[in-house]
Amino acid sequence: MAARILVVDDEMEMGNFFKYFLEGKNHDVTVAGNGKQAREALKDYFHVVMLDLKLPDDDGITLLREIKRKYPTCEVLIMTGYSTVKSAVEAIQLGAYDYLEKPFDDLDALEAIIERALNRALARKGTCADEDNLLHRKRMLEKVGFVAGKSEQIQRLLTISEKLANKSITIMVRGETGTGKEVLARYIHAVSSRSEQPFLAINCGAFTETLLDSELFGHERGAFTGATSQHKGIFEMAHRGTLFLDEIGEAALTIQVKLLRVLETGEIFRVGGEKPIRVDTRVIAATNAPLEKLVAEKRFREDLFYRLDVVTLSLPSLKERREDISLLAEHFLAHHYGTERRPRLSAEVLEALNRYNWPGNIRELANVMAQVAAICDAPAVLLEHLPSKITAQPGVKIPEDAGAAVPNQEPVFALTPVKSGLEAIAVSLDSLVSNIDVKEGFDLPLFLDDLKEITNESVRKVIENALQQSGERYPQAAEWLRTTPRVLRYLYKEKK
């Protein structure tokens, strides 16, 4: 079916190209060279508008707002150069269907995206297409374990993520601790053309500078003491896939220099190596730290900041999407009980959960539900099953006849399934330290030493268990523990 298409671009060659290209597909094409001509043309309806963001007499974003306000079913494709990608992402947030980067080297891909926009516009309501998209989104979310919820902020974020997934750009994910930055990165990878290739993640704050250098870029045999063999870095292992750099603000300045080089050139040097190695690795970086402040303090390179900050996706905190709290809570409960025997959340509990500000976000909510699962065997979750930090809020009152057998104090070590044990311990530890009267005196250094000793012993036991079951084979043990043999040896030696 023929469609009416408006091309808005001040470059005459570009307008002529699209007129020839699209009329060859039997579409009715109008070309406008500036904003004034576009507004004149837009007195009539167009199925698709191809809009350049930079116009000599107007702002493309302003024109986009006008088009979507006047013709909500018209699909707008933004045309942009690399330097205005951030504005293109803003345009998607305002309702643009997608954006196209100039120059248009791949005509097949160009035709495909125009056809998708046309199909959506010609369907008017787009019921079938929307249902198919939502079904595909649901499958992908389940695949990566992303509990999205139904809030407008998250749904819009997912839409933008899907549009960006196949673009060859670096993405910065920002958000408070516990909002799900890595899970969003996994989702972007899952819906991209790189989905069949590796997705690897590394926390830049979890390694020493020397070890992080080796883990990211690899090393040659003999590069340093203990380098008995050649080692591929995570950039090489994620070739043609996606690399998630968590807590990027924690990387040392020397590491930042090397990260900047690989982002600019696509080349790495192994530690002790002399030959550059080409890598095609999509980088998604994440931080909950204010990088702008770190740049001002000379703790983060300004050139790397601008290289990473091409497109920023911001995950909302849980208190900004309260409509999702009950859905998320029920999901986490089902994880522990199963859907059939899951207790219902009482009205009082739902009200208390919605009153709480959730400084730890989704991770904290998951921890709270883990604790509830450890102590609740009733058909309904009641206020007395919740931790005191939630029930102690103004306006939340536990009934006087609440069962005394279920205290409102978290056990120091709740008996939970292995997968949720750490979550329950974290909740219990939070309760323990919140009850400390610091005015009476508290030996913080001793407390830190005790925590470190407990952690080291736990890590040592986990590694010993893996080594025992693998027949002392570090590669197999490392695979089970989702790390590398080198890191495993380092941790085992350090924790002894």
N, C-alpha and C positions, 0 to 999 in steps of 0.2 A: 504494500500500500504506500502511495506517495505521501510524503510529509512536507510541511512547511518549516524551513530552517532559516534562521537569521544568523549571519556571521558578522560580528562586530570586531573589526581590527583596522588600525590605521595604516598598516602595511598593504599597499595595493597588490603586491605579489601574493601575499597570503590570502587576501580576499579572492583573487582570481583563481588561485589553486583550489580553494574549497568549492568555489562555484563550479569549476570544471569537474572536480572529483565527485561532488555530491549530485550534480545534475546527471552525471553518468550513471547514477543509481536511481534515476527517475524521480528525484526529489525537487521541490520548488524552492530555490535558493535566492535569498535577498542578502546583499552585502551593504553594510554601513561602515563608514570610515571614521566615525567619531560618535560621541554620546548624543549630540543633537540629532544626527541622522538616525541613530538607533531609536530614540524616543519617538521620532516621527513614524518609523516603521512599526513600532510596537503599539500603534493605535489599533492594529490588527493582531490576531492571535498567531503565535508560532508554536509548533510542537517542541522544537529544540532551539535554544539560543547558544551559539558558540561565542563566548565573550572573552576578549583580551582584557586583562586586569589593568594594563597601562594604556590609557587613551589620552590624546593631546588636550582634550577639553573637559575631561570628566574622570571620575573615580569608578573603577569597575565594581568595587564592593557596593557603592551607593546604587549603581544601576541594577546590580543583582537584587538588592533589597526591593527596589521598585518592581522588578519583573515578578518576583515571587509573591509580592503583595497583590499585584493586579491579576496575575495568571498563576495560581498555585499549582496547576497541573503541568505547566511548562517546565521542561527539564533544561537546566543551564549547565553547560560544560565550560569550565574556566580554562583559558589558554594562558600559559605563563612560562617565564624563563626560570632557571634555577634560582636566581637571586630573589624571586618573589614566591617561592614555594610556601613560606610561612603564611603569606596572604592568601594563597590558594586553599590552605587548610582552614583558615578562618572562613573562607567562602563556603566550604563544605558544611561547616558548622551553621552557616546561615541558610543552607538549603540547596546549594549547588550539587548536582549529581556526582560530578567527579572533576578532576583537573587533568590537563594534558600539558606535558612539558615540550617546549620548543627546543631544538628543531624536531620535526616529526619524521624520524628515521624509519620507523617500522609502520608501513602503511596498512599491513594486515591488522596490527594491534589497534591502530587508529580507527580503522573501519569497524572493528569489533566493538569498541567502546561507544562509538556513535550509534551503532545499531542497537546496543543495549539501552541507551538513553531513549532512542526513538521508540523501541518496543514498549518501554515503560510509559512514555507519554501517550502513545497511540492507544494503549489499554485504558487510558484515563484513570480509572480507579486503581488499576494495577493489581487487582486482587490475587490472581494466580501467581504472578511474579513475586508479589510480596510474601505470599504463603510459602513459596518455594525457598525464598531467601531466608525467611524466619526458621524454616525446618533445617536448612543447611547450617544456619548459625547455631541452632540448638545442638546439632550433632557435634559441631566443632567445639562448642563450649564444654560439652560433656567429655569430649576426648581429652581436653587439657585440664579438666577439673575446675573450670571457671564457673563459680556460682554468681551469675550476673545480677539477678534481680530484675525488677521492672521499672526502676526509676528512669526518668527522662535523661538525666546526666549520663548514666551508664549506657543506655541504649544509643545515645548520640555518640558517645566515646567509641562504642563497638563499630558503629557505622563508619566513623572516620578511620578507625584502625583497619577495617576491611579495605577501604579505599587506598590506604597507604601501604598495605601489605606487599603489593607487587611493584612498588616504586623503589628505585635504587637510591634510597636516601637513608641517612642515619637518623634514628629516632631517639629522643630523650623522653624517658618516662619519669614523671615527678609524682610524689605523693607521700603522705605521712607513713610512718612505720605501720605495717600490717594491712595496708590497703590492697595489696595484691599486684605489685609491680611486675614480679617475675611471671605470674600467671598471665597477665596481659601480654607480656613479651612472647610467651609460649603460644598464645592465641594468634598473635600477628604472624608468627612463624607457621602455624598450622593452616592458616588460610592463604598463605603465599605460595608462589611457584617453587619455593625452596623446601616445601614441607617434607619431601622425601629424603632430604639431606639432614645432617645432624643439627640439633639444637643443643648448644653447650652453654653453661652458665658458670660464672666465676665471681666470687665476692672479692673485690679489690682490697677490702679492709681486713680480710682473713689471713693474709700472708705477709711475711716480711718482704721488704723491697727486693732482695736477691731472689727469693723463691718465687715471687710474683713475676719477675722478669723472665725466669726460666719457664714458668707455667704458661705464660702468654705467648712467648716467642720461641721457646725451645732452646736447646743448647747442643753444642758439638761435643764429641768425646774429648776429654781433657781440658774443657773450658775452665774448670775450677776443680778444686779438691773434691773427690767423690763422683765426678762426672765420668763414669767408667764406660758409658755408651752414649750414642747419639739419642737425643730426645726431641720428639716433635712437640711444639707448643700448641696451645688450644686454638690459636688462629689458624694453624695448618689443619688441625683436626676438624675445624668447623668450615673448611673450604666448601664453597657453594651452598653453605647452610647459614645459620644464624648464631651469633655470639652475643650473649647477654652479659654485660659488664655491670654488676650490681655495686652500689656504693662507690661510684666512679670518683667522687670527691675525696676518697681515702687514698687514692693512688699517689705514690711519691712523684715529685717533679720530674725525676729522671725517667720514670715510666711514662709520664704524660708526654714527654718529648717523642718517645717511640710510638705511642698511640697516635699522636698527630701525624707522624710520618706514614703509618700504614693507612690512615684514613685519607691522606692526600695522594699517596702514590700506589696503594694496593700492594706494597712490598714490605717484607719483614726481613730482619737479620736474626738468625739464631745467636744466642750468647756464644761468643768465641768463633762465630762464622764470618766468612768474608764475602760470600755470594748472596745477593738478594734473592728472596723467594717470593714469587707472585702468589697472592691469595685473593680469592673472591669471597669475602665473608661479610655478610650483612651484620652491622653492629647496632644493637639496641642498648643504650646506657640508661642507668637508673640512679636516682639519688633522692634522699629525703633532706639533704643538706642544702642551704642557700648558696648555690655556686657563685652567684653574683658577689656575695659577701666574701667568699674564699678568693675570688679574683681580686677584689679590692685589697685583701690582706696579703696578696702575692703568694697564696698557698695553692692556687690553681691557675694554670696558664690561660691567659685571655684568648690566645689564638685557638687553643683546643676547645675552650668553651664555645666560641662561635662556630667551630666546626661541628660540634656535637649538637648545638642548639638550632639546627636547621628546622626541625619540627619537634614541638614539645606536646606530649599528651599528659594531661593532669588527671590523676585518679582522685575522685572526691572522697573525703573522709566519710565514715559511717554516719556521723551526726548530720552530714549534709544530704543523706539519702535515707532518712528514717523510715520511709515507706517500705524499704527492703529488709528492715531488721527482723520482722516476724518470719518472712520467707527464708532468710538465711538461718535463723535460729532453728526452724523446723528442719531445714536441710541437714544441719550439723547433728541434730538429735537423731534423725533417721540414719545417719552414718554410724551411730553407736548402737541403736536399737533395731534398725530395720524398719521399713515403712509400716508393717503390720502391727508390731508391738510398741511402736513409738507412743509415748504419753502425749496427751494434748497439752498445749500451753494455756493455762488459765488466763482469764481476762486481766486479773491483777498482775500476773507475771508479764503479760504483754505490755501493760501500761508501765511497769517498772523498767522493762528493757528499753522502751521508747523514751523514758525520762533520762536515762543514763547517757553520758556524753561520749563514751567509748574512746578514750585516748589511745588504746591499742588497736582500734578499728576492727576489721574482720577477724584478725588473728586472735584478738582478745575475746570476741564473741564466740569463736570456736573453742577457746579454752574454757570459757564459762559453761558452754554446753557439755564439754567433756566432764567437768566437775559435776554438773547436774546428773549426767548419765551414771556417774560413780555412786551416787547416793539415792537416786530416785527410783523406786520400784512401784510407785503408785500409778494409777491410770491418768493422772494429771500432774503437771509440774506446778508446784505451789510456791509462794513467796519464800517459805522456809528452806526451799531447796537452792535458792540463789545465794551467792556470796554477799557478805555484809556490805561491801562497797556499793552494791546496787540497791539493797533494801534500806540502807541508811540515808538515802536521799530524802529531801523534804517532800512530803506528800505521799510517801510509800509507808504503809503501816501493816505489819504482820498481825493477823488475828491473834487475840489472846489465847484462844483454844488451839493454836497450832501444835501439831504433834511434837512433844518434847523429845521423842526418839530420833528426830532429824534436826540436829543442832544447826544454827546459822553460821557456824565457824567452819572454815574449810579444814579438812584433815591435812596434816603436814605431808603425808604421802597417801594419796587416794589410790584404791585398788581399781585400776582401769585397764582396758586392753592395751597391749604394747604400743600400738600406734598412737594412742592418745595419752600415754603415760606422762610424757614430757609436758604436754599441754596442762594436765592436771597439776603436775609438780610446779609449773610456772605460776599457775593460779594460786596454789598453796603458798609458794614462796612470797608472792605479792602480798598475800594476807598476813604472813608472818612478819615481814619487815614493816608493814603499815602499822602494826601494833607495838613497835619498838618505841619506848619513851627515851628519845635522844637526850633530853634534859637531865636524865638520871645518869648519863654517861654510857657510851657505847664504843667498843674497841673496833673501829672500822677496818684497820689494817689486818687484825686477826680474823675478822669476818671474811675479808677478801681471800686471805690465805686458806681458810677452811673451805671456801667455795671452790677455789682453784684445786685444792687437793681432792675434793669430791669429784670435780669434773675430770681431772686427770685420771683418777682411778676408774671412772666410768668409761672414758675413751679407751683406756688400756684394756679393759675387760672386753669391750666390743671388738677391738682389733685382735686380741688373743683368741676370741671365739671364732672370728672369721679365718684366722690363720690355722687354727686347729682343724676346722672343718674343710679347709682347702688343702690340707696336707702341707702346710707352710709355703704354699705357692702365693707369692705376693700379687701377681697379675690377677689371679682368680679372686683373691680376697678384695683387691682394689675394685674389681668390677662389681662385686656384691655391695661394697660400701660406697659406690658411686664416686670414686676418686681415682687417682693414678698411683701406681706402685711407688713412685718416688715420694709423693706426698704421704703415703701410708707409712713408708719407712721413716720419714722425717717425724711424723706425729708419734709413732710408736717409740722412737728413740727419745723424743722430747718428753713424753708422758711417763717414762720409766723412772 
